[in-house]
């Protein structure tokens, strides 16, 4: 949407100029190379391994297999990309609960 400015020049509204918010990324526990799985449990296939010092987005979260890691024991799994999950017990979210919407 545009608005009329001085001398009839159209200017974009401030909201239109704003850049999209950056996706928040969370740190994987230091010293760990974490398996990324195709679903929320260790029985799911490993699709890749995160490198040391990785930071990941959390698109959504869902309950699954209970896992113990450096940040406690949790049954939450974080979706970091399409078909890719990591146990929340290895992700420094600052809480034991949900930080994102529940996956469908």
C-alpha positions, 0 to 999 in steps of 0.5 A: 500500500502506498500513501501520497507524499509531498508533490504527489510522490508516492511513498511506501508506508513504514510497515512495508519498509521493515525487513522480516524478523530474523528467525531466532536460533538456539545453541546446541550444547557445547561439545556435542555433535547432535544427530538430526532425525527424521522424527521425534525419537531415536528409532527414526533415521539419522538424516545428518549430524550437527557440527560442534557449536551449531545453532538451530531454528525451532520451527515447531515442537512435538512430544516424542521419545524421552531423552536425557541430555546436557539440559535434562530429560525431555520428551520434546523434539524440536523441528529444525527443518522439514522432516528434521528433529533434534531432542530438546535435551540438547538445545539451550532454549532456557526452559523445559517447556515449549518455545515454539508452536506445537507441530501439526 
